[in-house]
């Protein structure tokens, strides 16, 4: 089975700023994953706009299969240079990784990417070119399943400068930490959160610079199917459940009525667990052959909240409620197939409002949109 890149990232804005001056774009193409990081000059709104402009230009061109060299030259020509500091208004790092780990890396004014293999940070060979007076580093290498790749903005390297650490964490300090504390067995979310927590500690919870950490590793693809809501017509129950059970997937059923339909069609027992792991989230259930059974709308909405908080607040809690379990599975998946029933629940939907404007359709679409925004492949089938 082909490997795919697992990618996760988090950012901390500089103290006193609501927006982070770093920006990350992740684009998943059929045979390639693109990761673009930019650090805008300064901080706050202006830096955020400049960094976002940089990543959008680069990722937009790369999606059109424009060669990397042309993309870099276009970005260099497009972005202005600060006349006072004689610096480009934003830095740029671009990763292209295919499904077997072949990797191309471009770095412009950004801390060098670190690759950890078997507990050692390996040196990446590079070719240096000058484009419009700017030194650009090009690297080509293979990212193996034993490797962890870490990409950071200046805020990580500067962590603790003038405070806990006189000269800051530095490239060597980060490398030592990666060698001592990071391994390929960890999830990218765990890796990122550990590094971010270390930075927060060095900054005494008051970041002096915008701080971003991206972790990448290769692993086998994870696919899930989520069935939520009964089909629009009862006559479709059997065919929908049979379709849901086809293929090699982690399977999730969200919805009490939906779970009853699945249990009936499969002729299996549905057991509802009575213990509340979280008073705001209904209990989960069990059906043989189904990996997770949850309540419907309340759980989906709470799962969406947890998904959105994971980027800013870090790892999800160790709670076992349905919403947290669902959010963790979705975040850990790569290919997500959602089968959403079109039956109308009078408790959630005004019959005078078109189905597309109903609560279920909106929640499903929001979950799908968020997952796609962080590089997941999502397909929705309304049934």
N, C-alpha and C positions, 0 to 999 in steps of 0.2 A: 504494500500500500504506500502511495506517495505521501511524503511528509508535507506539512504546511506550517507557515510561521504563526506562532501564538504571540500576540502583541498586546501589551498593556502600558498605559502611561498615566501619570498624574502630574499636576502642576501646583505650585504654591505662588500666589501673588506676593509682591514685595509689600512689606508692612505699610498700612495706610492706603493701599490700593484695592479696589474691588476687582479690577480686571488684571489678568496676568499678561505681562509683555512677551511671553513665549506663546507659540502656537504650534500645534501638531495636526497633521493631516494623514490619515491612513486610508488607502484606497485598495480594495481587494478586486483584482481582475481575475478572469478565469485561470490564467497560468502565472500570475505574478501578484505580489503584494508590494505596494509602494508606501514608504514611510518618509514623511518630510517634517523636519523640525526647523523652526526659525526663532531667533531671539531678537526682538526689536530693540533698537537703541533707546536707552532710558527705561522708563517704566510707565505703567498706567495706560490710559486710553490710546495715546499716540503710539506707544510701543506695541500695543495689542493690534492696532490697525496695520502698522507696518509689517509685523510678523505674519498676520493673517494674509495680507496682500502677497507676501513672499511665498507662503505655502500654497495659496490658491493658484497663483500663476504657475508655480512649478508642478503641482499635482495635476492641474488642468492640462498642461502641455504633455506630461507623461502619460496621461490617460489616452491621449491622441496618438500615442506611440512615437512621439518626437524623440530623437536620440538625446541621450543625457548631455552630451557636449553642447548641443543646440539649446537645450533647456537652460543650462548654466549661463551660456552667453546671453540668452534673452533676459534672464533675471538680472544679470549684471548690468545690462544696458537699460533696463527698466527702472531699477531702484536708484534713487538719488544718493549722493554722498554728502555727509555732514561737512560743511566748509570749515567749521571750527576745529573738529577733531580729525578731519581727513579720514573718516571711517564710513563704511557703508551703513546705511540706516538699519540693516538687519543682517544676521548671520544665516547660514543655510547649511543643512546636512540632509542628504538624500540617500535612502536605501532602496534598492531594488532586489527582491528575493523571489526566486522561482520556487516551484514545488519540490525541487530536489535540493534546495539550499544554495544554489549558485547565487552569489551576492555581488552586487556592484555598489560601491559607496563613494559619495562625493562629499567633501568637507570644506567649508569656506568660513574661516574665522571662528570656528567652533571647537570645543574640547574634543580631542580624539576619541573615537568610539573604542570601547573596551570589549574584548571577547575573552570569556573565561572558559577554559577547557581543562577538565580534570583538576580543578583547583588552582590553575595557573593562568595569569593574564598573558595572552600571546601577543607578540608584536605583529601589527598589520603592515605588510609591505605596501608602499604607495609610490605613485608617480606624481610629480609636481609639475604643474603648468601655470603659466601666467596668462590671465584673461583680463583685459582692460586694467592692467596694473595690479590685479588682485591674484594672490597665490591660491591655487585650487589644488586640493589633494584628491587623487583618484586611486581607489583600491579595488581589487578583485580577489575574492576568496570564496571558499565553501563553508557554509554554516552547517555543522553536523548536529545530530541529535544530542551529542554530549556537550554542546556549547551553549553558553548564555551570552547574548550580545546586549550591552548596555550603552545607551546614548543619552547624554545629559547636556543641559545648558550651563552657562557660566555660573548660575546661582549655586549649583552643586559644588563646583570647584572652589567658589568663594565662601562657602559655608563656614561660619565662625571667625572670619577674618576680623582682626582688631578686637576680638573678644575672647571666646573660649580658646580659639586657635589664632595665634598672632598673625600668621601668614595665610590662614584659611586651610580648608581640608586638602586642597590641591589634587593634582592628577595622581601623584604617588599615594596619597592617603586614601583616595577612592580605590585605587588598584589593590592596595593592601586589604581594604575592607572586603572587596569582592572576592579576593582569594581566601580570606578567612571565613566569610559568612554566607557566600552564595554558591549554589550548585544547581545543576540541571534538573534535579528531582523536584525543585520548588516550582510553583506556578509563577508566571510572570507578574501576576497581581501581588503575590507575596514578596517577590524580589523588589518590585517598585516600592511597595509600602515600607519595607525594611530600610531602603536607602533614603526615602523621604523622611522617615522617622529619625534617622541619623542626622539628616540635614536640619530638621526642626530642633533637635537637641543642640547642635552646634550653634544655631541661630537663637537659642533660648526662646523658641516659639515666636520670634519676631524677625522673619526673613529680611535680610538687608538687600536682597536681589530676587528677581523672578527666578523660580527654580522649577525645572522640569526633568523628569526621569522617564525614559522609555526602556522597556526590557523586551527582548525578542528571543524566542527559542523555537526549534523545530520539533514537531511531534505529529503523530497520526491525527487525521481529521476526526472531529467529534460531531456527530449529527444527531439532532433531536426532532421529534414530532410532538407538537402540542395540539391537542384537540380540546376545543372549548365551545360550549353551546350546542344544543341539539340541532340537527339539520332542519332546513326550512320545511320539509315534508317528512312526516313519520315514515313514509314508505322508503325513504333513503337511509334509514337507520342502519340496516344491515350492510349495505354497500359502503357507507362511510366508515363504519367500524372495521370492515375487512380491509379497506384501503389504508386506514390508520395502522393496522397491524402488519402491513407489508414492509419489507426491507429491514436493514440493520440500523436501528435507531434507539436512542434513549427515548422512552415514551412517557408523556405527561398528559393527564386528563385534568382539566380545570372546570369544575361545575358539578353540582350535586346531581342534577337531572342527567347531565352528560355521562357521569360516572354510572348511573343506573342503567342507561342505555348500553354502555360498553359491557357492563357485567351481564346484562340480559342476553345480548347478542353472543357473547363469548361463553355463556353458561358458566360463569364463575361468580364466586361470592364477593360482595362488596361489604367491607367492614369499615365503619366510621370510628376513628379513635376519639375518645371523649375528652382527652387531656388538652387543655389550652396552653400551648407554649408561649403565646402572646395574646393578651386579652383583646387586642384589636383585630386579630386574625382568626377566622374559624378553624377548627381542627382539620387535620388531613384524614385521608382514608387509605384503604388498601384493596388492590385487586391483583391477583396473581398474574404476572406477566407485564404489569404496568409499573414503571419505576417511581412515579409520583402521582398521587391523586389528591387534589385540593378542591376547596370550594371555588366558586366562580368569580363574580365581579369584584367583591371586596378583596379577595386574595390577589387578583390581577392588578388592581389599582395600587395595593400596598407593594406588590412586587415591582411595579414601575417606579414607585418612590425610592425603593431600595436600590434599584439599578442606577437611578440618577444621582443618588448620594454616594455611590461607590467611587465615582470619579473624584469627588471633592473631599470626601471624608475617609477614604481608604477602605480596607478590607471590611466585608460584611461581618456582622457578629456571628457568634457560634450558635445562635438560636436555631431551634429545629421547627419553627413555625412554617406553614406552607408558603408564605410570601418570600421568606428568606431563602428557603430551599429552592424555590422556583427561580429566584433571581440568580443564585449561585450557578444553577445548571445552565441558565441562559448565557451568563457571562463566560462560562467555560466551554460553550459550544461554538462551532464555526459555521455550520450549515443548519439553519433553523426553518423547519417547515410547519407553518401554522394552519391547521384546519379549523375554521371558525363557522359554526352553525348559524343559519339565518333565522331560526325560530325566534319569535318575539316573546320575551318574558314581560308580562304586564307590570310586574313590580319594578322593572328597570326602563320601560320604554312606553312612551305615549303613542298610541296607535295612529294619531293624526300626524306624527312626525315621520318623515322618510327613514327607512332603515339605516341609510348611510350616516344619519345624524344621531343615531341612537348611542347609548352609553357603551354597549359592548363593542360596536364597530370603532368608536373613537378610541377606546382603551387599547384595543388590539392594534390599531394603526399607530398609536403613540409608542407602544412597546416596540413594534417593528421599526419605526423611524429611528428610535434611539439606538437599537441594536445595529442598524445599518450605519449610523453615524460613527460608531466605534469599530467599523470594519467587518461586521458580521454579514454573512449571506442570509437573507430572509425572503421566504416565499409565503404568500398568504393565499389559501384556497377557501373561498366562501362556498359553503355547501348547504 
